[in-house]
């Protein structure tokens, strides 16, 4: 048999909390993992709303707008997951603003698409913060040889 039985997995036996690799997780990683869980749930929920709400619930072109917001959120959740899993402390300077920017952008686009409160003016701020985060990742990648791996 190639894998353990379900009863032998750490999650099934509640040994995950005792696992030393989890206890050594940095606070920024825990925060990003929580954001990834909530962001993934939000993306699925918004996708379901986009698929099932009647047309009159949206502004003109709102269903497509909502779909694009969901795509942006889910892709950034995956990127944030990769940043958190990397374990590199310098990645917190990319991950935290990226999560905030993706959330602000998605919520403002969603609100606009669904006739919600008028917070569409926040979308450019969220988008800019997200773009700056990606540029920050670029800088870290280009200058990686200058950064030493910080001790935990």
N, C-alpha and C positions, 0 to 999 in steps of 0.2 A: 504494500500500500504506500502511495507516494505522500500522503498527507496524514496528519493526526486526525483522530476522531474528534467530533465537535466537543465532546466532554473534556478533551485534553487541551483545548485552546485556552490561552490566558484569559480571554474575555469571558468565556463560558464559566470558568472557575473563579472569576473575580480576583485573579492574581495580578491583573494589569496595574492596579493601584500600588502594588508592592514592587513592581518592576523598576529597577534602579534607573533605566534609561528614561522613563517617564518622569521620575522625581527630579532628574537633572535637567528637565526642560526649562528653558528660560521663560520669564514672564511674558516677553514679547511673543514668543512662540505659542504659548497658551492662548494669548489674546487673538493671534492670527488664526489658530485652529478653531477657536470659538466663532470668529467671524466667518470662517469657511463653512462651518456647519450651518450657521444662521443664513449666510448668503446663498448657500446651495438650496436650503429650504425655501427661502424667499424667491429664488429663481424658478423653482418648480411651481410654487404657488402662483406667481405672476404669469407663467406660461399657461397654467390651467385657466386662469382668468381670461387670458387672451384667446384661448381656444373655445371657451364656453359662454362668455358674456355675449349678449345680443349686440348688434351693431349700434343701437342707439345709446349704449353705455360709453361709447368712444367719441372723441372728436373726429372730424374728417381726417382720415389717414392714421388714426390713433392706434388701430390694431397693429399696423406695421411698426409704428413708433414703439409700442410696448414690446413687440418682438425684438427689436434692435436693442432696447434696454436690457431685456433678459439675456440676450446673447453677450452683451458687454459684461454683465454681472457674472455670468457663469464662467466665461473665459478668465476673468480676473480672479475669481475664486480659485480656479485651477492654478493660475500663476502664483497666487499667494500661498497656496498649499506647497508648491515647489520651493518657494522662498523659505517657508517655515521649516520644511523638512531638511533643507540644506544645513541648518544649524549654525550658519555663519552669523555671528553677532552683528556684523556690519549691515546685513540684509534688513535689519529692523528699520533702518533709515529709508529703505525703499518700501518695505511691506506696509508699515503703518500708514503713510500718506496714500499709498495705492489703494488700500482698503477703504479709507475715508473718502477718497475721490470717487471710487467706483460706487460707493453707497450713495453719496450725495447726487451724483449724476443719475443713477438709476431711479432713485426716489423722485427726483424732480421731473424726469421724463415720464415716469409712470403717472405721477399726479397730473401732468398736462394731458396725457393720453386718455385718462379716465375722468375728465371733468372735475378733478380734485382741486384742492387749494392752489392758488396761483403762486407756485414756488419755482416756476420754470426759469426764473432769472438765476437760480443756483446751478443750473446745468453747466454753464461755461466754467464756473469755479471748480466743480467736481471733475469735469473733463480736463481742465488745465492741471489740476493737482495730479490726476492720473498720468497725464503725459509727462509731467515733470518727474514722476516716480520712475517711469520707463527710461527717461534720460539719465536719471540717477543710477539705474541698473547698468546702463551703458557705460557710464563713467567708472563704476566699480569694476565692470568687466574689463575695460581698457587699461585700468590702472591696478589690476589685481596683483601684479608683481610687486607693487609698492606697499600693499597691505599685508601685514603679518596676521596669521590666524590668531585671533584673540583667545586667551585662555578663558575657560568657562568658570 
